[in-house]
């Protein structure tokens, strides 16, 4: 493979730490006239253009963007591939919504042609919105995961996905068994985990749809393959929490169900966590588990408001999730717009630099991939975006009034959407051009 050395010149911004831990000023690096040098799919240099230009060979190609901002690719820590076709479905809260819309939609994914078609649409939507890594739920059908990974592999994307394990409390046409879920997951792990930039996640849908036998086998898979991911849902909706108490009366609470079956750990990501208590946050942090904060979905389904300050107090890793189809947008910019409002409703502030952290480095830390993605440090994968200051007339006009990068960033997150993403790069290759 020829070395594809190329440089990109623009304003450049990335997170280097969590603002909650080091303060805002120490949490990011900003180069007003920056240069990003990419070599063989990795970032080889980052800095001020004036410092780096003299060090480059005369014949290197330099792409120069006017009125644009380069950031790391966005990381979506919770999203459902099979729900692409039902995004924006009206009028229900979580449990009714699953039965009315989700399960019928997911039933189609045993069909390879359908799974291939949706995987293609889904990946194009991710890249159009600047998402270069996602933690993805498939359906109960192994085909959903095969189709997704086949499409992701062609573009050399860093993606994580798993087949849903669900052996009760769902329609007959959509359940597996404890044994079949174990065997099918294992076959997918053997085929895909660690292939290129792909990783597998053991995926029990949520405690109510898995028997104790299935949860035991999910834990067994994590023991057999120590570097696997685990993804599921927790404490999203008050009726759901009551249901878990009825199904698992012997356990102390919702988190304790997962803890008992050894599903907590450094690569375990729990979606939502809207109604967690202090003790549960402390236990998640102690085990190195992470939460995916899904503000758009939590508002759309009326689930509640995630308490980010409580998570910060416990130094709990938090990433951002769109949760399509409960969430209504693939755009992490739009998701941050909603996250800001969720904090406002609780009397808390969400700075634009904390928002940037959640969408990039925070997500990478939640996935234990911060040495590879989530920032633009030399040695990282060259997954990055070009955000266009003139994407819409309103954005262009508003940014002319901006006095600093903090204001510019906040405006991008409030007014920006998929149109703001001019280009998306994955492993140094252009994978989306607006």
C-alpha positions in Angstrom: 0.0 0.0 0.0 1.5 3.4 -1.0 2.0 5.8 1.9 -0.8 8.3 1.5 0.8 11.4 3.1 -1.3 14.5 3.0 -1.8 17.6 5.0 -5.0 19.5 5.9 -5.0 23.2 6.8 -7.8 24.9 8.7 -8.9 25.9 12.2 -8.4 22.7 14.2 -9.9 21.9 17.6 -9.8 18.7 19.8 -10.4 17.6 23.3 -7.4 16.4 25.3 -9.1 15.9 28.7 -12.5 16.1 30.5 -13.3 19.7 31.5 -14.9 18.4 34.7 -11.5 17.1 35.8 -9.0 19.6 34.5 -11.1 22.8 34.0 -12.2 24.1 30.6 -9.0 25.9 29.6 -6.8 22.8 30.0 -9.3 20.5 28.3 -8.7 21.3 24.6 -6.2 22.4 22.0 -7.1 25.0 19.4 -5.1 26.0 16.4 -6.6 29.0 14.6 -4.5 28.3 11.6 -3.7 24.6 12.1 -2.2 21.8 10.2 -3.1 18.1 10.4 -0.6 15.7 8.7 -1.9 12.2 7.8 0.3 9.3 6.8 -0.9 5.8 6.1 -4.3 6.2 7.8 -2.8 7.7 11.0 -2.2 11.2 12.2 1.6 11.9 12.1 1.6 15.6 13.1 -0.7 18.3 14.5 0.1 21.9 15.2 0.2 25.5 14.0 0.6 25.7 10.3 3.5 28.2 10.7 5.4 25.7 12.8 4.7 22.6 10.6 4.8 23.9 7.1 8.6 24.3 7.0 9.1 20.7 8.1 7.1 19.2 5.3 8.5 18.0 1.9 7.9 20.4 -0.9 5.7 18.0 -2.9 3.2 17.1 -0.2 -0.4 17.8 -1.1 -2.0 20.3 1.3 -5.8 20.7 1.4 -6.6 24.2 2.6 -10.1 24.9 4.0 -11.3 28.5 4.4 -14.0 29.1 7.0 -14.0 25.6 8.3 -13.1 23.7 11.5 -11.5 20.3 11.7 -12.4 18.2 14.7 -12.1 14.5 15.5 -14.8 12.2 14.1 -17.9 11.9 16.3 -18.5 8.8 18.4 -22.0 7.5 19.0 -22.1 5.2 22.0 -25.7 4.0 21.5 -27.7 3.4 18.3 -29.9 0.8 16.8 -29.3 -0.3 13.2 -32.7 -2.0 12.8 -34.7 1.0 13.9 -33.6 3.2 11.0 -36.9 2.7 9.3 -39.1 3.7 12.2 -37.2 6.8 13.5 -39.7 9.5 14.3 -42.6 7.2 15.3 -45.5 9.0 17.1 -46.9 8.9 20.5 -45.6 6.3 22.9 -43.4 5.8 25.9 -40.7 3.1 26.0 -42.5 -0.2 26.6 -45.5 0.5 24.4 -43.2 2.0 21.8 -41.2 -1.2 21.6 -44.3 -3.3 21.1 -46.0 -0.9 18.6 -43.1 0.1 16.4 -39.7 -1.5 17.3 -40.4 -5.2 17.3 -42.3 -5.3 14.0 -39.6 -3.2 12.4 -36.8 -5.5 13.7 -38.6 -8.6 12.5 -37.5 -8.0 8.9 -33.8 -8.4 9.5 -33.6 -12.2 9.0 -33.8 -11.3 5.3 -30.3 -10.6 3.9 -31.4 -8.2 1.1 -33.3 -6.1 3.7 -30.4 -6.2 6.2 -27.9 -5.2 3.4 -30.1 -2.3 2.2 -30.6 -0.9 5.7 -26.9 -1.3 6.7 -26.0 0.7 3.6 -28.4 3.5 4.4 -27.4 3.5 8.1 -23.7 3.8 7.5 -24.2 6.6 4.9 -26.3 8.5 7.5 -23.6 8.0 10.2 -20.9 9.4 7.9 -23.1 12.2 6.6 -23.5 13.3 10.1 -19.8 13.0 11.0 -20.0 9.9 13.1 -16.9 7.8 12.4 -17.4 5.2 15.3 -20.6 3.8 16.7 -21.6 1.2 19.3 -24.5 -0.5 17.4 -27.3 -2.8 18.4 -28.3 -5.3 15.7 -31.5 -7.2 15.8 -31.9 -10.7 17.2 -30.9 -12.0 13.7 -27.1 -12.7 13.1 -27.7 -11.4 9.6 -28.2 -7.8 10.9 -24.7 -7.8 12.3 -23.1 -9.6 9.3 -24.6 -7.0 6.9 -23.5 -4.1 9.1 -19.9 -5.4 9.5 -19.6 -6.2 5.8 -20.5 -2.6 4.9 -18.3 -1.1 7.6 -15.3 -3.3 6.6 -15.4 -2.0 3.0 -14.8 1.5 4.3 -12.3 0.5 7.0 -14.4 2.0 9.7 -13.9 1.5 13.4 -17.3 0.1 14.5 -18.6 -2.0 17.3 -21.8 -4.1 17.0 -23.6 -7.1 18.4 -26.6 -9.4 17.8 -29.4 -8.7 20.3 -29.9 -11.5 22.8 -33.6 -11.7 23.7 -35.3 -14.9 24.9 -38.5 -13.7 26.6 -41.1 -10.9 26.9 -41.0 -10.2 23.1 -43.1 -11.5 20.2 -42.6 -15.2 19.3 -41.2 -14.2 15.9 -38.4 -12.2 17.5 -37.0 -14.3 20.3 -34.0 -16.6 20.4 -33.1 -19.0 23.2 -30.3 -18.8 25.8 -28.4 -21.5 23.9 -29.0 -20.2 20.4 -28.0 -16.6 21.4 -24.8 -17.9 22.8 -23.9 -20.1 19.8 -24.8 -17.3 17.3 -23.0 -14.6 19.2 -19.9 -16.9 19.4 -19.9 -17.5 15.6 -20.2 -13.7 15.0 -17.3 -13.1 17.5 -15.1 -15.6 15.7 -15.9 -14.1 12.3 -15.7 -10.4 13.1 -14.1 -9.4 16.4 -10.7 -7.8 15.8 -11.0 -8.0 12.1 -9.7 -4.7 10.6 -11.1 -2.0 12.8 -14.2 -4.0 13.9 -15.1 -5.1 17.4 -17.9 -7.3 18.8 -20.3 -6.4 21.7 -22.3 -8.9 23.6 -25.8 -7.4 23.5 -28.6 -8.5 25.8 -31.4 -6.1 24.9 -32.3 -5.3 28.5 -32.9 -7.3 31.7 -36.6 -7.8 31.1 -36.1 -9.6 27.7 -33.5 -12.0 28.9 -33.9 -15.0 31.2 -31.3 -15.6 34.0 -30.0 -18.5 31.8 -29.4 -16.1 28.9 -27.7 -13.4 31.1 -25.5 -16.1 32.6 -24.3 -17.1 29.1 -23.8 -13.4 28.1 -21.4 -13.2 31.1 -19.8 -16.4 30.0 -19.0 -14.9 26.6 -17.3 -12.0 28.3 -15.1 -14.4 30.3 -14.2 -16.5 27.2 -13.2 -13.4 25.2 -11.8 -10.8 27.6 -11.6 -7.9 25.1 -15.2 -8.0 24.0 -17.7 -5.2 24.6 -21.0 -5.5 26.4 -23.9 -3.2 25.7 -27.4 -3.0 27.1 -30.0 -0.6 28.5 -30.5 0.6 32.1 -32.9 2.7 34.1 -34.4 4.5 31.1 -38.0 4.6 32.1 -39.8 4.3 35.5 -42.2 1.6 34.3 -39.3 -0.4 33.0 -37.5 -0.1 36.4 -40.7 -1.4 38.2 -40.8 -4.3 35.7 -37.2 -5.3 36.4 -38.1 -5.4 40.2 -41.0 -7.7 39.5 -38.9 -10.0 37.3 -35.8 -10.1 39.5 -37.2 -9.6 43.1 -34.1 -11.3 44.6 -31.8 -8.5 43.3 -31.2 -5.1 45.0 -32.1 -3.1 41.9 -31.7 -2.8 38.2 -27.9 -2.5 38.1 -27.5 -5.3 40.6 -29.2 -7.7 38.0 -26.4 -7.0 35.5 -23.8 -7.0 38.3 -24.9 -10.4 39.5 -24.5 -11.9 36.0 -21.0 -10.3 35.7 -21.9 -7.9 32.9 -20.1 -4.8 34.4 -16.6 -4.0 33.3 -14.2 -1.8 31.4 -15.9 -2.3 28.1 -19.5 -2.4 29.3 -21.7 0.5 28.1 -25.1 1.0 29.6 -27.5 3.2 27.6 -29.5 6.0 29.3 -29.1 5.6 33.1 -31.7 8.4 33.5 -32.9 7.2 36.9 -29.7 5.9 38.5 -28.9 6.6 42.2 -25.6 7.6 43.7 -24.7 4.1 44.8 -25.3 2.8 41.2 -23.2 5.5 39.7 -20.4 4.7 42.2 -20.6 1.0 41.3 -20.5 1.7 37.6 -17.4 3.9 38.1 -15.7 1.3 40.4 -16.1 -1.4 37.7 -14.9 0.9 34.9 -18.3 0.7 33.2 -19.7 3.6 31.1 -23.0 5.3 30.5 -24.3 6.5 27.1 -26.2 9.7 27.6 -29.0 9.9 25.0 -30.8 13.3 25.5 -32.7 13.3 22.2 -34.3 9.9 22.9 -34.9 10.7 26.6 -36.9 13.8 25.6 -38.7 12.1 22.7 -39.9 9.1 24.7 -40.6 11.2 27.8 -38.1 9.1 29.8 -36.5 11.8 32.0 -33.4 13.9 32.4 -29.9 12.4 32.8 -28.0 13.7 35.8 -24.6 14.5 34.3 -23.2 16.3 37.3 -23.9 13.2 39.5 -22.0 11.1 36.9 -19.1 13.6 37.0 -19.0 13.5 40.8 -18.3 9.8 40.6 -15.8 10.1 37.7 -18.1 7.8 35.7 -17.2 7.6 32.0 -20.0 9.1 29.9 -20.3 9.1 26.1 -23.1 10.5 23.9 -25.7 8.4 22.1 -28.3 9.3 19.5 -30.3 6.2 20.2 -31.9 6.2 16.8 -34.9 5.2 16.5 -35.9 6.5 20.0 -33.7 9.4 19.2 -34.8 11.4 16.2 -31.5 12.4 14.5 -28.3 10.7 13.5 -26.5 14.1 14.2 -24.4 14.3 17.3 -24.5 18.1 16.8 -28.3 18.0 17.2 -27.9 15.6 20.1 -25.7 18.1 21.8 -28.3 20.8 21.2 -30.7 18.6 23.2 -28.1 17.7 25.8 -27.7 21.4 26.6 -31.4 21.8 27.2 -31.5 18.7 29.4 -28.9 20.3 31.6 -30.7 23.7 31.5 -33.9 22.0 32.8 -31.9 20.8 35.8 -30.3 24.1 36.5 -26.9 22.9 35.3 -24.6 24.2 32.5 -23.1 22.3 29.6 -20.1 24.2 28.2 -19.4 23.8 24.5 -16.0 22.2 25.4 -17.7 19.6 27.6 -20.1 19.0 24.7 -17.1 18.5 22.3 -15.6 16.1 24.9 -18.8 14.0 25.2 -19.0 13.7 21.4 -15.4 12.7 20.8 -12.8 11.9 23.6 -15.5 11.1 26.2 -17.0 8.5 23.8 -13.6 7.1 23.1 -12.9 6.8 26.8 -16.2 5.1 27.4 -15.2 2.6 24.7 -11.6 2.3 25.9 -10.3 3.5 22.5 -8.9 6.9 23.5 -5.4 5.7 22.3 -6.8 5.3 18.8 -9.8 7.7 18.3 -11.5 10.7 19.9 -8.7 13.2 19.5 -6.1 14.3 16.9 -2.9 13.4 18.8 -0.1 12.0 16.5 -0.4 8.2 16.4 -4.2 8.2 16.5 -6.4 6.9 13.6 -7.0 9.7 11.1 -10.8 9.8 11.8 -11.7 13.5 11.4 -14.3 16.0 10.1 -14.4 19.2 8.3 -17.2 21.4 9.6 -18.4 24.2 7.3 -19.0 27.7 8.8 -21.2 28.6 5.8 -23.3 25.4 5.8 -26.6 27.4 6.0 -27.3 31.1 5.5 -28.3 31.5 9.2 -25.2 29.7 10.4 -23.0 31.8 8.2 -24.6 35.0 9.4 -24.5 34.0 13.1 -20.8 33.0 13.0 -19.9 36.4 11.6 -20.9 37.7 15.0 -18.8 35.2 16.9 -15.9 36.5 19.1 -14.1 33.3 20.0 -13.9 29.6 19.5 -16.1 28.9 22.5 -18.9 30.9 20.9 -18.3 29.4 17.4 -18.4 25.9 18.9 -21.6 26.5 20.7 -23.3 28.0 17.6 -22.2 24.9 15.6 -23.8 22.7 18.2 -27.0 24.7 18.4 -27.6 25.5 14.7 -25.6 22.7 13.1 -26.8 19.4 11.7 -25.7 17.0 8.9 -25.4 20.0 6.4 -22.6 21.3 8.6 -20.4 18.3 7.9 -18.5 19.1 4.7 -16.3 16.0 4.7 -15.8 12.9 6.8 -12.5 11.0 6.9 -12.0 7.5 8.3 -8.4 6.1 8.6 -7.3 9.0 6.3 -9.7 8.1 3.5 -12.5 10.5 2.4 -15.7 8.6 3.2 -18.3 11.4 2.9 -18.3 14.5 0.8 -21.3 16.8 1.2 
